[in-house]
Amino acid sequence: MMSWRILGTGLLVALCLAGQLGLAVHAQAQPDQGQEEPARPEVQVIQPQLITFGSLRIYLLSFPYSPPGTPIEYPSSMSISVAVWGASVQNPVLVWIDGREVARITEDGVFTIMMELPEGCHHAAVLCAYGIIASSSFYVRPPPPPGRPEGIPLADVQRMLEELRREVWRNCLIAACVGVMAGYSLKRASKIEFYQLYMLPAIPMAVGLMPWAFPTLYWLVPLGLTAMLAYHFVPDFAEKNKLVELVSPWAIRTKEIPTYEGEYIVGLMGLREALSSRRLIRTKPIRLVGAYPIDFDGITAYIVRRVEETEDEFVVECDDALARAFVDAEALRKTSDRMAELELQNRMFKAALPMCIFLTLQSVENRIRRLRHRPELIRQVEQIAHEVYMQLSQRLGISPEVLPETAQGVGEP
């Protein structure tokens, strides 16, 4: 029984020594920050030692110690730690502070007594029935009051917010301009709109919307958005040609093909091909077989018989005989329409001419009626009107019967 007790005592002492050694190593391993630390109260603890009184063994782990006559300052929160073996109700270990008992240890174990002491001089002691184990006087300094948090003036906060707002607007405006240029360049490189290319501006916009990236990379959102809008609204750089294919005498089939510089745009290149050739689109030359152009108000058209796309070129087989017949029929139709238009204008002119003469002579008659108080002048005017009437009827080949009675009576005296 005694051997197990001695073995347990030895293990507990070794455990306490290891704890003290770890604390000492941790305290020495703190790095020097190169800054002067605030003054702290000096704390001195007696060296751990095993004290034996008969069957009672006491091991002081921490205890406030001051040399005689020079009390050392300690913080208000302090502790006394002891390891006890052989304590009992009849043989307790007591901890006194300022002449009063604060703890009574009546069993084996490791005990820590925490105390909050006011400012001033105090006395601590650890004792048992056999005598005083440790005793010391010390001075307690209260902890410094917590510092008052420094506030930021409202004017500084408003100034920082205004600077931040201007910075955000400036970055977004620059990113939007860069996005417009990027969308225009992308449309110029692709010639026509490809839905696959919307992924290029969508990638930076998605990165900018990430929660971890938005505080710093928010400008990627307007960059990607303006690039997508510019790519969509910039007109195509390719020419869109419409092919009309005669399927049967009563049916036609139309097909629209984009071309650029006389070549048919097949689609987008692969990534490796685009990097090697520095182009985005794949094109094929267009070969017209039996082409006979037809001019439709400045637009050149062909009558297509068959369309075939090979690996190397885009073949359009035209029907030149039908195109020639169409051109001849179109020319005859235009000539006939022009002749009909001229004949209609001639008929309208002949129908309107007598009415014009009647209105002219009627205006002359009205003027003569205003001058009836001058008979000699009236006779001269009637004679002149009669001569003009006779000259007009001779030149235009109009018989006197065609004119109204008013026009015929103008020349009578």
C-alpha positions in Angstrom: 0.0 0.0 0.0 2.8 2.4 0.9 4.6 1.6 -2.4 1.6 2.6 -4.5 1.2 5.8 -2.5 4.9 6.7 -2.9 4.7 5.9 -6.7 1.6 8.2 -7.0 3.3 10.9 -5.1 6.4 10.7 -7.4 4.2 10.9 -10.5 2.3 13.9 -9.2 5.5 15.7 -8.4 6.9 14.9 -11.8 3.7 16.2 -13.4 3.9 19.4 -11.5 7.6 19.9 -12.4 6.8 19.3 -16.1 4.0 21.9 -15.9 6.3 24.5 -14.3 9.0 23.8 -16.9 6.5 24.2 -19.8 5.4 27.5 -18.4 9.0 28.7 -18.1 9.9 27.7 -21.6 6.7 29.4 -23.0 7.6 32.6 -21.2 11.2 32.5 -22.6 10.0 31.7 -26.1 8.0 34.9 -26.5 9.5 36.9 -29.5 10.8 40.4 -29.0 8.5 42.8 -31.0 11.0 45.6 -31.0 8.6 47.9 -29.2 8.7 49.1 -25.6 6.0 47.3 -23.6 4.0 49.2 -20.9 5.3 48.8 -17.4 3.9 45.8 -15.5 4.0 45.1 -11.7 6.8 42.8 -10.7 5.6 39.4 -9.6 7.9 37.0 -7.8 7.0 33.5 -7.0 9.0 31.2 -4.7 10.7 28.3 -6.2 8.7 25.1 -6.1 9.8 22.9 -3.2 8.4 19.9 -1.4 7.8 20.4 2.3 7.1 17.4 4.6 5.6 17.4 8.0 5.2 13.8 9.1 2.7 12.1 6.8 1.7 15.5 5.3 3.5 16.6 2.1 3.0 20.0 0.5 4.3 21.3 -2.8 4.0 25.0 -3.4 3.4 25.7 -7.2 2.8 29.4 -7.0 2.9 31.9 -4.1 3.4 35.7 -3.9 6.7 36.4 -2.3 8.4 39.7 -1.3 11.8 40.2 0.3 11.6 41.4 3.9 10.9 45.2 4.1 10.4 45.6 0.3 6.9 44.5 -0.7 6.6 43.8 -4.4 3.6 44.9 -6.4 1.1 42.4 -7.7 -2.0 42.7 -9.8 -5.4 42.6 -8.1 -6.1 39.1 -9.6 -3.6 36.7 -8.1 -3.6 33.0 -7.2 -1.9 30.5 -4.9 -1.4 26.9 -6.2 -0.4 24.0 -3.9 -0.2 20.2 -4.3 -1.1 18.3 -1.1 -0.7 14.7 0.0 -1.8 13.3 3.3 -4.3 16.0 4.2 -7.4 15.1 6.2 -10.0 16.8 8.3 -7.9 16.3 11.4 -4.8 17.5 9.6 -5.9 20.2 7.1 -3.8 22.7 5.1 -5.0 26.3 5.5 -4.6 29.4 3.3 -4.9 32.7 5.0 -5.2 36.2 3.5 -4.9 39.3 5.8 -5.4 37.2 8.9 -8.5 35.3 7.8 -9.0 31.9 6.4 -9.9 31.8 2.7 -9.4 28.1 2.0 -9.2 24.8 3.9 -7.7 21.7 2.2 -8.7 18.3 3.7 -7.9 15.9 0.8 -5.1 15.1 -1.6 -4.8 16.9 -4.9 -3.7 20.1 -6.6 -5.6 23.3 -5.6 -5.6 26.8 -7.0 -7.0 29.7 -4.9 -8.0 32.7 -7.0 -8.4 36.1 -5.2 -9.5 39.6 -6.2 -7.8 41.9 -3.7 -8.3 45.7 -3.3 -5.4 48.2 -3.7 -3.0 48.3 -0.8 -0.7 46.1 1.3 -1.8 42.5 2.0 -0.4 39.4 3.7 -0.7 35.8 2.6 0.2 32.6 4.4 0.0 28.8 3.9 0.1 26.8 7.2 -0.9 23.5 8.8 -1.0 22.1 12.3 2.7 21.6 12.3 3.6 25.2 11.5 3.7 28.0 8.8 4.7 26.6 5.4 5.0 30.0 3.6 4.3 33.6 4.5 4.8 36.9 2.6 3.6 40.6 2.5 3.0 42.2 -0.9 1.4 45.3 -2.4 -1.6 45.1 -4.8 -2.0 47.7 -7.5 -5.4 47.8 -9.3 -5.4 47.3 -13.1 -5.4 50.5 -15.1 -8.8 51.6 -16.3 -9.7 50.5 -19.8 -8.9 53.1 -22.4 -11.7 55.1 -23.9 -12.4 54.1 -27.5 -11.4 56.9 -29.9 -14.3 58.0 -32.2 -13.9 59.2 -35.7 -15.4 62.7 -36.4 -18.4 62.8 -38.5 -16.7 65.2 -41.0 -14.0 62.6 -41.5 -16.5 59.9 -42.1 -18.4 61.9 -44.7 -15.1 62.9 -46.4 -14.1 59.2 -46.6 -17.5 58.2 -48.0 -17.3 60.9 -50.6 -13.8 59.8 -51.7 -15.0 56.2 -51.8 -18.0 57.2 -53.9 -15.9 59.1 -56.4 -13.4 56.3 -56.6 -16.2 53.8 -57.3 -17.7 56.0 -60.0 -14.3 56.6 -61.6 -13.4 52.9 -61.7 -16.9 51.9 -63.0 -16.7 54.6 -65.8 -13.2 53.5 -66.9 -14.3 49.8 -66.8 -17.4 50.7 -68.9 -15.3 52.5 -71.5 -12.9 49.5 -71.7 -15.9 47.2 -72.0 -17.3 49.1 -75.0 -14.0 48.9 -76.7 -13.7 45.2 -75.9 -17.2 44.5 -77.3 -16.5 46.5 -80.5 -13.2 44.7 -81.0 -14.9 41.3 -80.4 -17.6 42.1 -83.0 -15.0 43.3 -85.5 -13.0 40.1 -85.0 -16.1 37.8 -85.3 -17.8 39.8 -88.2 -21.2 38.5 -87.2 -22.9 37.7 -83.8 -22.1 34.3 -82.3 -23.8 33.3 -79.0 -20.8 31.4 -77.9 -18.7 34.6 -77.6 -21.0 36.0 -74.9 -19.1 33.7 -72.5 -16.0 35.8 -72.8 -17.4 39.0 -71.2 -19.6 36.9 -68.9 -16.6 35.3 -67.1 -15.2 38.6 -65.6 -18.7 39.7 -64.7 -19.3 36.5 -62.8 -16.0 36.8 -61.0 -16.8 40.4 -60.0 -20.2 39.2 -58.5 -18.5 36.7 -56.2 -18.9 37.7 -52.5 -15.2 37.3 -51.8 -14.2 39.4 -54.9 -16.9 42.1 -55.1 -15.3 44.5 -52.5 -12.2 44.9 -54.7 -13.2 43.6 -58.2 -16.6 45.2 -58.4 -15.5 47.1 -61.6 -15.5 43.8 -63.5 -19.3 43.9 -63.5 -19.7 47.0 -65.6 -16.8 45.9 -67.8 -18.5 42.6 -68.7 -22.0 44.1 -69.0 -20.9 46.9 -71.4 -18.9 44.5 -73.4 -21.9 42.2 -73.9 -24.1 45.2 -74.9 -21.6 46.6 -77.3 -21.1 43.2 -78.9 -24.9 42.9 -79.4 -25.7 46.4 -80.7 -22.6 47.0 -82.9 -23.7 46.3 -86.6 -22.3 43.2 -88.3 -19.2 43.8 -90.4 -20.2 41.0 -92.7 -22.5 41.2 -95.7 -25.7 39.1 -95.6 -26.6 37.7 -99.0 -29.9 36.0 -99.8 -30.0 33.1 -102.2 -33.3 32.3 -103.9 -33.3 28.7 -105.0 -35.9 27.4 -107.5 -37.1 24.2 -106.1 -39.9 23.8 -108.6 -41.7 26.0 -111.1 -44.2 26.9 -108.3 -41.9 27.0 -105.2 -38.8 28.7 -104.1 -36.4 28.3 -101.1 -34.5 31.2 -99.6 -31.2 31.0 -97.7 -29.2 33.8 -96.1 -25.4 33.4 -96.1 -22.9 35.8 -94.4 -19.9 36.8 -96.4 -16.9 38.9 -95.8 -14.5 40.1 -98.5 -16.1 37.6 -100.9 -15.7 34.6 -98.7 -18.4 32.6 -96.9 -18.3 32.7 -93.1 -18.6 29.1 -91.9 -18.3 29.6 -88.1 -15.9 30.0 -85.2 -12.4 28.4 -85.1 -11.2 26.1 -82.4 -9.0 27.5 -79.6 -5.8 26.1 -81.0 -6.6 27.3 -84.5 -7.5 30.7 -83.3 -4.3 31.1 -81.4 -2.1 29.9 -84.3 -3.9 31.9 -87.1 -4.9 34.9 -84.9 -8.4 34.8 -86.3 -11.8 33.9 -84.8 -13.8 32.9 -87.8 -13.4 30.2 -90.4 -14.2 31.2 -94.0 -14.5 29.4 -97.4 -14.2 31.0 -100.9 -17.4 31.2 -102.9 -17.4 29.9 -106.5 -20.2 30.8 -108.8 -21.0 28.4 -111.7 -22.9 29.8 -114.7 -23.5 33.2 -113.0 -25.5 35.8 -114.8 -26.1 38.9 -112.7 -29.4 40.6 -112.4 -29.5 44.3 -111.2 -32.4 45.1 -108.9 -32.0 48.9 -108.2 -28.3 48.6 -107.4 -28.5 45.1 -105.8 -26.8 42.3 -107.8 -28.7 39.0 -107.6 -28.4 35.6 -109.2 -30.9 32.9 -109.9 -29.6 29.8 -108.0 -30.3 26.3 -109.2 -28.3 24.4 -106.5 -26.1 25.2 -103.4 -23.3 22.8 -102.3 -20.8 23.3 -99.5 -17.6 21.3 -99.7 -14.6 21.1 -97.4 -12.7 23.7 -99.4 -15.3 26.0 -101.0 -18.9 27.1 -101.2 -20.3 26.3 -104.6 -23.3 28.2 -106.0 -24.7 26.8 -109.3 -26.7 29.4 -111.1 -29.3 29.2 -113.9 -28.0 31.6 -116.5 -30.7 30.8 -119.2 -33.5 31.6 -116.7 -31.6 34.7 -115.6 -31.3 36.0 -119.2 -35.0 35.3 -119.9 -35.9 37.1 -116.7 -33.7 40.1 -117.7 -35.3 40.3 -121.1 -38.8 40.0 -119.7 -38.0 42.6 -117.2 -36.7 45.0 -119.8 -39.9 44.5 -122.0 -42.1 45.1 -119.0 -40.3 48.3 -118.1 -40.6 49.6 -121.7 -44.3 48.8 -121.9 -44.9 50.5 -118.5 -43.1 53.6 -119.8 -45.1 53.8 -123.0 -48.4 53.4 -121.1 -47.3 56.2 -118.7 -46.5 58.6 -121.6 -49.8 57.8 -123.4 -51.8 58.6 -120.2 -50.0 61.9 -119.8 -50.8 62.8 -123.4 -54.5 62.1 -123.0 -54.6 64.1 -119.8 -52.9 67.0 -121.5 -55.4 67.1 -124.3 -58.3 66.8 -122.0 -57.1 69.7 -119.9 -56.1 72.1 -122.6 -59.6 73.5 -123.6 -60.4 74.1 -119.9 -57.1 76.1 -119.6 -58.0 78.2 -122.6 -61.5 78.8 -121.2 -60.2 79.9 -117.9 -57.7 82.3 -119.5 -60.4 83.9 -121.8 -62.8 84.1 -118.8 -60.2 86.1 -116.8 -59.8 88.4 -119.8 -63.5 88.9 -120.1 -63.8 89.8 -116.4 -61.1 92.5 -116.9 -63.0 93.9 -119.9 -66.3 94.2 -117.9 -64.4 96.4 -115.4 -63.5 98.7 -118.3 -66.9 99.2 -120.0 -66.9 103.0 -119.2 -64.1 103.3 -121.8 -65.6 102.0 -125.1 -62.6 102.7 -127.3 -60.4 100.6 -125.0 -62.9 97.8 -125.0 -63.0 97.5 -128.7 -59.2 97.4 -128.9 -59.1 94.6 -126.3 -61.8 92.6 -128.1 -60.0 92.9 -131.3 -56.7 91.7 -129.7 -58.5 88.8 -128.0 -60.1 87.7 -131.3 -56.7 87.7 -133.0 -55.2 85.6 -130.1 -58.1 83.2 -130.3 -57.6 82.7 -134.0 -53.9 82.1 -133.6 -54.3 79.6 -130.9 -57.0 77.6 -132.8 -54.7 77.5 -135.9 -51.6 76.3 -134.0 -53.4 73.7 -131.8 -55.8 72.5 -134.4 -58.9 73.2 -132.3 -62.0 74.0 -134.2 -64.1 77.0 -133.0 -67.0 74.6 -132.2 -64.9 73.0 -129.3 -64.7 76.3 -127.4 -67.6 77.5 -125.2 -69.9 80.2 -126.4 -68.3 82.8 -124.1 -64.9 82.2 -125.8 -66.5 82.5 -129.3 -68.3 85.7 -128.5 -65.2 87.5 -127.4 -64.2 88.6 -130.8 -67.6 90.0 -131.8 -67.9 93.8 -131.7 
